[in-house]
Amino acid sequence: MTRALFAATALAAIMLAPAAASARTAFDGVWLFDKAPPMPGVTMMEVTSRGTRIEGRVTTLWYGPITMIDPRVENGRLIFDARNINDRDHPFRRWSVSLDKGQVRLQGQIWATEVDATGYRGTAKAAKARAFKVAPLPPLGAPIASRLAATPPMGWSSWNRFAEHIDDETVRAMADAMVSSGLRDAGYRYVNIDDGWQGRRDANGVLQPNDKFPDMKALTAYVHARGLKIGIYSSPGPRTCAGYEGSYGHVAQDARTFADWGFDYLKYDLCSGEWFYPNADTVKRSYREMGAALQATGRGIVFSLCEYGRFEVGSWGRDVGGQLWRTTGDITDDYETMAKIGFERNGDPDHAGPHGWNDADMLEIGNGGMSLDEYRTHMTLWAMSASPLMMGHDLRRTTPEMLALLTNRHVIAVDQDPRGIQGKAVRKDGRIEVWAKPLADGRVALALFNRGTDEASFALTAADAGLRSISQVQDLWSGATAAGLPESYTVPAHGAVMVAVRGG
């Protein structure tokens, strides 16, 4: 190469270098989405590039900014991965962006939701207007002391039967039915509104109920006038599980609103908060933020933590102000799901006791998906586990058989025993399980479960109760008493026997 040619080549390289470094992809800029589906609620995409380095994010109403992971252009499409909430089987999902006639098509998946949205170019001013406002979490403070819920809360919740299709009229009807059926007098006190009541925030950020709930103060007064208490629902994320307004960025404000309306109970469901709070530290801090806010209102509001049993919640639920904490995902009205939760996912017994309870989720009794024997097992398991007893059926349609299960005073007394010990399995033999729960009056409750599909005969012993001998046996379902245990019990498939024994 001649000296002149070398100089010309070097000059060309110098002149081209800045251009290459500032090269932009066709996807660079701000893209706005006005008609994206509400879940996850895509509002904007921002892409910048410099040379081969591409950065970007997708802004959503549910999950805030979703950062593009390893974005690159392949075959005319922008390809990137995105974190997929807490799905351990699929922690990342592949997304793609294509261009057509000046518009972009964004396709991907988050959790179980498919995203397919079309957007158009926007301005920096529009991007500023649509920017998600990130709410910082306070540090994890000192444990919050509470004397609420000395025994597991009992009541009714709207979700299992009505999902988000709940309204003021139905809540009032449930309160009336709880009184007229005798459920209130049996110990059920809370009438809880789950997801679906929320409207929009006003100019001051105060959350308003939607049109289905015209006057929250009037509703709470109606329930209170019947000798009952009333609960409400929210989420630490921007959206609840059904897509309504969550408490993200408005935690203290919402706590004051709930107290001002007259609520006595809050279920706080992680939902879209899964995105913002993916580890133990952030989940604890998010729940303590609301626990402290509820305490600051000065009103005694029972705090129900619903984060599906993650991060050994029973070991810290009390510290963040909780009186009960879910140990599992959602229950459904079938024996397999109920049994898996009740036998295997009902929490560490060492975490349960007065003012703090492992919550195995709501009762399905009365919704029709299980047999009478299976529902008896359901009630027996929850009572032996000292789990909250929150009914989930339409109280106006409670059959006599279901009412008898739900109001059995001997079984309820085991659940509500002031000693607050959570029962547990003491013996297993194939599909048979024997559980024991010491009671405050010195007796021991024993439950004999048949998890098999055929009738089985099995004997209980004094040793099952930790006793040398037995002087009295009470069948808790029938109320009948005897001086000793029978030779064996015949237990129907998926059925249960429940007794209380006293040492001799």
N, C-alpha and C positions, 0 to 999 in steps of 0.2 A: 504494500500500500504506500502510495506517495505521501509526502508530508501534507500536501494540499488536500488530498482526499481524506486523510485522517482528521485534519482540522474540520473539514466540512461535516464529516460523520459525527464528530464530537459535538459540534454546534447543534446539529439536528437532534442529537440525543438530549442535550440540555433544553432545547426548545420544546421537545415533546414530553419531558418528564413532568412538568406541572399539569399538563393536560391529562396525562394518564392518572396522576394522583388524584385529580378532582373529577374523574369520570363518574357519571351518574347512570343508574339503571333506569329503564323505562318505568319502574315502579316507585321511584323516589318521589317524596312529597307527602301531602296530606290527602287522605281519602275518607269521605264521609258516607255513612250508611243511615238512611232514613227509614227504610222499610224492612230492616232485619227482624227475624222472629224475636219475641220477647225473651226467650231463653237461648243463649246467655245475654241477649240484648247488645249486639255489636253496634257501636256508634261511630267508631273511627279506626283508621289504620294509618300509622306513620312509618315511613321508610326513608332512611338516609344511607348513602354509600360513598365510599372514598376508595378508589382503586378496587381491589378485590374484597374489601371489607364492607359488609352490609350489616346494618343494624335496623331493628324495627320493633314495633309493638302494636297489638290490637287492643283497643279499649272497649270494655263491655260494662253493662250496668250491673251484672251479677258478680263479676270477678275483678273489676277494675282493669288495670293494664296487664295484658298477657304478653310477656317478653318473647320475641322470636328467638329460638335456639338454633344455631348453625344455619342462618338463612343463606340461600344461594340461588342463583338463576340457572335453571336447567331446561333446555329445549323450549325456551321462551316463557317459562313459568317461574315464579318465585316460590321456592320450596323452603319450608322451615318446620321445626318440631316445636311443640308447646307442652308444658307441664300439664298433666292430666289429673289435677286435684290430688286425692289420696288413693287413687286406684293402683293397688300394689301389682296387679297383674298387667296393667297397661299404664306405667308411670308417665309415658310420653305418647303424644299422638302427632301424626304427620298432617300438616296443613299445606295448602297450595293457593297461589294467586295467579289468575290469568287476566290478560288484557283483551278487550274487544271494543273497538270503536270509542276509545276514550274512557271506558268504564272498566272497573276491576270486578272480578268474581272471586270471592273469598270462600274457600271450602275447607272444612275440617271437622273435628269432633272433640268435644270436651265432656267428660263424664259419659252419660248415655245420650247426649244430644248432638245431632248432626247439624252443622252450620253450613249454610249455603246462602250467601248474601251478596248483593250487587251494590257497588258504591261508585261515587263520582269524585272528581278532584275538588279539594277545598283549599282554604287559605290558612295562613298562620293565625289569623284572628279567629277563624272558626275552630281551629285546633285548641286555642286557649279557652274558648267558651265550652268546649266539650271535654276538656281535661278532667280526669277523675281526681277528686279531692281525697287524698290519702289521709286517714286519721291515725295519728301515732298512738301506740298503746302505752299506758302508764306502766311504771315498774311494778313488779310483784311485791306488794307490801306485806305488812304483818298479817297473821291469821285473823280472820273476822269471827268474833264470838257471837253465838246465836243460841237462844233457848226455845226456838220454835220447833214444832213437830217432834214432841216427846215420844210419840208413837207414829207408825207409818201413816201418812195421809190417806184418807178414804174419800171417794167421791165419784165424779163422772167427768169424762172428757169427750169432746165432740168428734175427734178425728176418725176413730175406727168405723163409725157408722156414716158420718156426714162428710168427711174430708173437708175441703174448703167451702163446701156448699152449706154453710151455717149462717143463721141470722138471728136477730133479736127475738123474734116470735118463737123460734125453736128453743132457744136457751130458756126463755120464760116457761115454756111447756115442760122442759126437762126439770126445772125447779119445782113446778107444781106436781109432776109425777113422782119426784123423789119424796115429796111429803106424803101424797095420797097413798102411795104404795107401801109405806112403812120403811123405806130405805133410809130416810133421814134418821128415824128413830133407831135403826139398826147400827148407825154410826157413820153413814156416808154424809159428808158435809160439803164438799167442794163441787161446784158446778163450773167446769173449766171450758172456756172458749179456746180452741186450738187455732190453727192457721185459717186465714180467710176473712178476718174482720177489718184489715187495715185499708185505709184510703191513702190520701196524699198528705204531704206536709204543707202547712200554711206558710205565709211570708216570713214568719219568725222561726220556722223549722219545727213547729209543734205538730206531731203526728195526729191526723184526724181519722176517725173510723170511716168506712165506706157507707154507701147508702143502705146496706142491709142492717146497719146498726146506727139508727138516727140519734140516740141519746145514751151514751155510756153511763152517765151518772144515774139516769133513771133506771137503767137495767140493773146496775149493782144494788141500787136501793130496793128494787123489786125482789131480788134474790135474798138480800139481807133480811128483809121483812118476813121471810119464811124460815128464819132460823138457820140459814145456810150461808156459806161463803162462796166467793166467786174468783175464778182465775182467768188469766189472759196469757197470750203467747207472743214471743218475738224471737229474733235471731241476732247474733253478734255480727252477721254479715249484712251486706247491702240489700239482699233479698232473702225472703223466707223460702222454705221448700216448695211452696205453691206459687212463688213468684211475687209475693206482696212485699211491701216496704219493710225492711229490717231496721235494726237500731244502729247500724254502723255510722259512726260520726255523731250520734245523737244519744249516747247511752244514758248520761245523767239526765238529759232532758226527757227521755222516754220514761225513765224511772219515776220522775216527778209527775209526769202525766198519768201513769198507771195508779200512783198513790192518790192523786187528786180525784181521779174517777172513782176510787173506792175499791180497787182490787186487792185481793188477799193472797194471791198466788201467781207466780210467773214461771212458765215453762220457757226455757231459753235454748233454742234448737240451733245447732251449729250451721247446718245448711250451707249457704254460700260462704260462710266464714271459713269453711274448709280450705279455700284458696288462700285467704289472708293469714290463717293461723295453722300452718302445716305441721308444727312440732309441739312437744309438750310445753315448752316455755311460753310460746305465744298463746296456746289454748288456755293455759292456766291464767295468764294475764288478762285475756279477754273475758273470762268468766269472773275473775275477781273484780274487774272494772264494773260489771253490772252488780255483783254482790255488794260492793261498797256503795254504789249508787242507790240501791234499794235500802240499805241500812241508813243512808243519809236522809232519806225521806222522813224517817221517824215513824213510818207505818210498818207494822209487822206483816211482811209479805214473804210467804214461803217461796224459796228459790229452788226450782227444779232444773238441774243441769242435764241437758240432752246432747251429749257428744259421743254417744254410742259405745261407751265403755273404753274409750281410747286412753292411752298413757296412764293406766291403772288409776282411773279417776277416783276410786274409793279411797285412795291413800291421801288425796288432797282436796276432795270435794268440800269437806267442812271448812278448810282453811280459806277458801274463796267465798264463803258465805252460803254454801249450799246446804240444804236439808235432805235432798235426795238426788241421786245421780243414776242415769241410765247405764246399764251394764252391757248393752247389746244393741243391735240394729232393731228395726221395727218388727213387731209381732204381726202375724196374720192369722186368720181364723181357720187353722187346720192343726191337727194333732202333731204332725211332724215338726212344724216350726215352733209351736208352743212348747213341746217336750224338749226340743234342743235348747231353747232358752231356759226353761225351768230347771232342767237337770244339769245343764252344762255351762250356761252363760249368765247365771244369776249373781255373780260377783263373789268376792272373797268375804266369807263370814266375819273375818276379823275386822273388816271395815265398817260393819253395821252396828248400830246401837242407837240409843235415844238421841234425837236431834240430828241423825245422819243415817240414811238408808240406801241400800242397794235397790235400784228400781228395775225390775225385770220387764217393764213396759205395761201397757194397759190391759185390762181384762177383755177377752172376747166373748165371755159368757152371754148368751142371748142373741148372738148374731147369726146362729144357725149352721155354722160350718163344722161343728163337732157333735158327737153324741152326748147323751146325758152323762155316761160314765167318763168320757173324755173331759167334759166340762167339770166334773167333780174332781178329776185329777188336777185340772187347771187351778181350781180354787184351793185345793189341798196344798199343791206346790207353792203357790204364792203365800199362803198363810204360814206354812212351815218356814219359808224363806224370809219372813218379816218384810215382805215387799209391799209397797203402797198398793192399795186396792182401788184402782180407778176404772170404773165400768166404762164400756165403750159401745153399748147398744142403745137402741131407741127405748127409753124407759117407759114410754106409753104402751109398748107392746111386749112387756115382760110377762112371759107365761108363768103359771103357778110353779112349775118345776124349776124354772130358772130363778124365780124369786126365792124359793126355798133354799137353793144353793147359795144365793148371794146374801141372805139374811140369817143364816144359821149362826146363832149367837155363840155357840161353843167354838166353832171354827174361827169366827171373827176374833174371839177372845185370844186365840193362839197367835194370830197375826198382830193383835194389839197388845200383847203381853208387855207390861211395863218394864220387865227385865231387859227386853230388847235384844235377845240373842237370836241370831239367824241359825235356823236348823241346817243340818247337813247329813249326808249319807254316812251311815255307820256300818253298813253291810251290803254287799252286792253279790247276787248269785244268778248268773245268766242275765235274764231280762227282769229279774226281781231286784228292787232296791228297798232298803229299810233306812228311814231317816229318823233322827232324834232332835228334839228342841227342848231344853230345860225351861221351865216356867217359874214365874215369881212365887207361886203358892207352894213350891216344892215338888210339884208333879213334873213329869216329863211327857211331852207330846211325842207320839210315835206315828209315823206314816209308813204304810206298806204299799208300794207301787208295783203294778204289773205293766211293764213296758212292752210286753209281748202281744201277739195277735191271737193267743188262745187263753182261755180261762186257766188259772193256776191256783194251787193250794200251797200255803206257806205258813210257817209258824213264827210268831214273835216270841222273844224271850226277855227275861228280866235284864240279861246282859246287854241287850240292845239299848236299854235305857240307862245303862251304867249302874244298875241296882243288883243287889244279891237276891232279893225276892220282891214280890208284888202283893199288896194287900187290897188294891182296888183298881178296877179298869172301867173307864167310861168311853163308850163309843161316841165320838164327837159328832158324827153325822146323825145318829139316831137319838143320842142323849141317854141311852140305856147304860146301866152300870152293872158290874159283876165283881165278885171277890177275886177273880183271877183271870188269866188269859186262857182262851180256848186252846184246844190241841192244835188247831190250825185255822187259818182264814181262807176262804175261797174268794179270789179276787178276779173280776171279769177282765177281759182283754182291755188294755189301756185304762184300767180302773185303779181305784185306790181305796184303802182302808185307813181311817185316822182315829187314834185313841189317845187318851191321856191316862197314864199309870202313876200310882203312888207306891212308894216302897213299903215293904212289910216290916 
